Amino acid sequence: MISDNGLMTALRAPFTTLALRRVVFCVLGVVSAAAILTVPAIVPALGVLILRASGASSHRPAPVVAPVFLVLFPLTVALLVVLAAPVGRSMGAVHRWIADRLLGVHVDAPPPRLSTRFGALAADGPGWRAVGYGLLKVPLAIPEGYGAFCYVFGVVNLSYPVWWPLFRIRPARTSDRCGR
């Protein structure tokens, strides 16, 4: 049997600031996963832009299309690979800040990069771990979104006894007790 104090605590729990912060954290996780999903769409779009800029999509033959495409597209992909680790570090810093502000969970930052050379950017272990975290966050956005959805509709359902008498539709009486 639940004591009165436990019952009141259970009824107040969804309306605390911690519960609201957790829901905001889940919603931000879904938004960040949606942002991460846009990256695979950007790479083909860049390829299309390169093809259009080089004239490959026009109906007239363009002899420079192949060399331009064969040079610019790999450079674009290499630039994305080199920039993935620094972008991953930045994304990790944003996620650490959000977790600290909303949930009160402090996660230490990784050690700083030892070098800013071009090759050292691609060999940045903590940056690639942050990229892996971002990729892992994409499928985990489904339960996060489901949690936020259940919270919102759970609060609505908890308020149901308040608004139910206001909008209750009473069926019209069509027959008497004998069914006539």
N, C-alpha and C positions, 0 to 999 in steps of 0.2 A: 504494500500500500504506500502511495506517495504522500509525504507530509505536505501540509499547506505551503511551507516554504519551498519545497521541491517543485510543487505544481506551479507556483508563481514564477520560480526561476525558469522552468521549462516554457512557460508562456511568454516570458520577457526575452528569452534567448534570441529569437530571430530579429528583435528590434534593437539590439545593442550595436554600438559603433563598431565593435570587432566583427560582428557578423556582416555588417554592411561593407567594411573594408575587405573582408574575404571575398565577397561577391564582386566588388570592384576589381580585385586582383584577378579573379577568374575571367571577368570580361576583358580586362587588359591582356590576359594570356590569349584569349581568342583573337583579339585584334592583332597582336604581334604575330600569331601563327598565320593569319590572313596576309599580313605584310610579307612574311617569309615565303608564302606560296606565290607571291607575285614575281619573285626572282626567276624561277624557271620560265616564266612568260616573257621576261625582259630579254633574255639571251636570244631567242628566235626573233623577237621584234628588232633587236639590233642587227641581226643578220638580214632581215627584210629591208631595214633602213640602208644598210650598206649596199644591198642589191639595187635599190631604187636610186641611191646616190650615184652608183656607177653606171646606171642606165641599162641594167640587165632586164628590168621588167618592161622596157619598151619593146615595140615590135621590130624596130630596126636593129640590125646586128651591131654589137659593140665588141670590138676585139680586145678591149682592155678589161672586160668584165672578169675573166678568170684570174688574171694576175692581181687585180685589185681585191677581189673576193678572197683569193688564197692568201693574201698578205693581211688584210684588215680583220677578217673573221678570227683567225688564230690569235692575233694580237688582242682582240677584244676578249676572247676566252682566257688568255694568259693574264690579262689585266684583272679579270674577275677572280682568278685563282690567287693572284698576288694580294688583291685587296680583301679577300675573304677573311683572313685572319685579323687584320686591323678592324674591319667592320664587325667581326665576331666579338672582339674585345670591347668595342663600343656598345654593342648589343648586350653583352654580359654586364657591363657597368650600369646600363639602364635597368636591367632586370634586378640587379643587386640593390639599386636605389629604390625601385618600386617595392621590393620585398622588405627593405628596411623601413620605408615610410608607412606602408600599409599594414604589414604583418608584424613589424617589430623584430624581424629576423635579420641579424647582421651576418653577412657572409664576407669574409676577407677577400680583398682584391688579389688577383694573381701578381706575381713579381713582375716588375717592369721589363720591357724588352731590353736586351743588352745592346742591340745595334739597330740602326734604322736603314741598314743597307737593303737593297732590293731583294737579295736572296734570303736575308734574315727575316723579312716580312713573311715570306711563304713558309719558313721553317719555324714559325712561332707556335709552340705547343699549346700554351693557354688560349691563344686566339682560335686555334682549330678545335679545342675542347668547347669553347663558347659557340662555335659554329655547329658542332655536334649537339650541344644543348638546344640550340635553336631548331635544328632538324628534328630532335626528339620531342620538342614542344609542339610541333605541328600535329601529330596524331593525338597528343595529350590534350589538345584544345577541344576535342569532342567531349570528353568527360567534364572539362572545365565549363564549357558552354552549357552542358546538361545540368551541372550544379547551379549555375546562375539562373537558368530557366526554372529549375525546381524551386529555388529560393523565392523568385518573384511570384510564381503561381502558388507556392506554399503560403506566402503571406496573404495573398488574395483569398485562398481557401480558409485561412484562419479568421479572416474578417467576414466570412460567409454568414455566421449567425447574426451579425449586425445588419447586413443589408438584405438578407433573405426576406424578412417580414415586409420590407418596403416594396419589393418587386415580385412577390409571390403571386402567381396567376392561379386563380381558383377556377377549376373547370365548371362549366355550366351544368346544372342538373338537368339531365334529359329524360330520366325515367324514375319511377318510384321503386319501392323495395321489391316488388314482384316482377320487375323487368318489363312493365307495360309502358 
